[in-house]
Amino acid sequence: MGTFGIILSLAGLMYLAYRGINVLVLAPLMALLAASFDSSAPLLGSYTQIFMPALGSYLLKYFPLFLLGAIFGKLMGDSGAAEVIGESISKKIGAHRAALAIVLSCALLTYGGVSLFVVAFCIYPIAQSLFKQGKVPKRFIPASIALGSFTFTMTALPGTPAIQNAIPMPFFGTTAFAAPGLGLLAGLIMFGGGMIWLNRRIKSAQEKGEGYLLNGEVEVNPQQESSDSKRPNLWISLAPLLLVLILNFIFSKYIIPSWDTQYLSQEKFGGIPLKNVLGLWAIILGIFVSVLVLLALQWKYLKSPLDSINQGTMGSLLPIFNTASEVGYGATVASLGAFTAIKDAVLGILPQYPLVSEAISINVLAGITGSASGGLSIALKALAENYLAMAEKVNLSPELLHRVASLACGGFDTLPHNGAVITLLTICGLTHKKSYFDIFMVAVVFPFLATISVVVVGSLLGNF
């Protein structure tokens, strides 16, 4: 019955989220629905002692990223900088290639180490401008951002700093550049397949007469209007965006590691090594400094800088609470006895074929928890040593195990209840019904096909 409860709650969460019910209400209700089928999981205890602490922990850790990212994105839009960048891209690539421009922009930032949540806030104003100019339906913005942020730069490209590429390293003794050839193959499948899909969908919609907005649709989070005489030039517009990327690298590689951070070993500071907070500190400092530079360079182009900051601040609250609520749901489900049974059953699928077993188990667990890193961590903590032992018997490289593990976590994780999906749709002011199908194709279907391809090619040709 416990397993049935988890499946029922997961199906309900995905279906009702797709139907537009707010996840702040939906996630705890569905978590408690799953708990109600477990006799050892008291409802109030599960809610106040598991769901809410997990939600709160996520807020404590990531609120600065959401806050600064939302302020940065709002300032970029209101100053006219996003519009200027959009027009420049239109001239270089063509307004009709708005989706390609956004995918490449997101890919550059995420491959440079910028959080996908921050990228969504930063790129959305540019996407607004670019899609309007190209008369491309707004409902394709989330899929374009997802393709550039949630797929090949997260799990496939060698060297990507994404956590999904870092988690397998200590388990398999590998580096971020594990199986670079297979990673590039997977990345090409994701990028190529995703762009072909988006281009065909956009062309079909335009041929039917669909413009930027559907009839009766109102723009959400509109940018302040700016005249041509009161807009920054291209380099002033680009400077803060490039600075986020550059400062993130400098702070993480040189400045922060040079600090005396021995105090982190004290209990009141968490008793943790610097590596646990290095990436977070670097991006917080990078965005904060970039916001200050943006204000200094573009102050005169902002009608009311204080209003923009206030609106950006308030705009950060719903996305982070939506995502944190999903984290609470995943933690509650993972605490149930039935989840352990599901995990053991999934991890036991085709154990004699380590690549196949690894790909299936990580995909399924990432889908249930709604988290790529969550599903990946659960699977590797349980069976990484077994996978290594089996791989040694059949002469499979640990690098191949690493790459398949990283790729597998980026498939079923992006189902409708995924926190990043809900955050992205919230930022764009769109619903699952309008935009999720295309997100599903570019961030679930093509990554899954890429994983299958690497499993097949890696099994036949080995690591490269």
RAMOJO-V386436 format. One line per field, one symbol per residue. ss: DSSP state (A for helix, B for strand, O for the rest). psi: psi as a letter, one per 40 degrees, with the letter a starting at -180 (. if undefined). burial: # if it has 9 or more other ideal C-beta (glycine too) atoms within 8 Angstrom, else .. A space follows every 50 residues. Layout:
ss->???
psi->???
burial->???
//
This chain:
ss->OAAAAAAAAAAAAAAAAAOOOOAAAAAAAAAAAAAOOOOOOOAAAAAAAA AAAAAAAAAAAAAAAAAAAAAAAAAAAAOOAAAAAAAAAAAAAOAAAAAA AAAAAAAAAAAOOOOAAAAAAAAAAAAAAAAAAOOOOAAAAAAAAAAAAO OAAAAOOOOOOOAAAAAAAAAAOOOOOOOAAAAAAAAAAAAAAAAAAAAA AAAAAAAOOOOOOOOOOOOOOOOOOOOAAAOOOAAAAAAAAAAAAAAAAA AAAAAAAAOOOAAAAOAAAOOOOOAAAAAAAAAAAAAAAAAAAAAAAAAA AOOOAAAAAAAAAAAAAAAAAAAAAAAAAAAAAAOOAAAAAAAAAAAOOO OOOAAAAAAAAAAAAAAAAOOAAAAAAAAAAAAAAAAAAAAAAOOOOAAA AAAAAAAAOOOAAAOOOOAAAAAAAAAAOOOAAAAAAAAAAAAAAAAAAA AAAAAAAAAAAOOO
psi->ddddddddddddddddddeehheddddddddddddeehdeghdddddded dddddddddddeddddddddddddddddeedddddddddddddhdefddd dddddddddddeehiddddddddddddddddddefhhdeeddddddddde bdededhheheiddeddedddefaiefhgddddddddddddddddddddd dddddddeehadiiheihhifiiiiiidefiiiddddddddddddddddd dddddddeihfdddeideeefiidddeddddddddddddddddddddede ehdgddddddddddeeddddddddddddddddddeiddddddddddeehf eegdddddddddddddddefhdddddddddddeddddddddddefhiddd ddddddddefcedfidehdddddddddefiidddedddddddeddddddd ddddddddddeah.
burial->.##.##.###.#######....#..###.#########..#.#.###..# #########..##.##########################....#.#### ##############.################.##.############### ########.###.######.##.#.#.###.##########.###.###. ##..##......#.......#.##.#....##...######.######## ##...##......#....#..#.#..###############.###.##.. ##..#..##.###.##..#####################.###..##.#. #..###########################..##.###.##....##### ############################.#.#..##.############# #####.##...##.
//
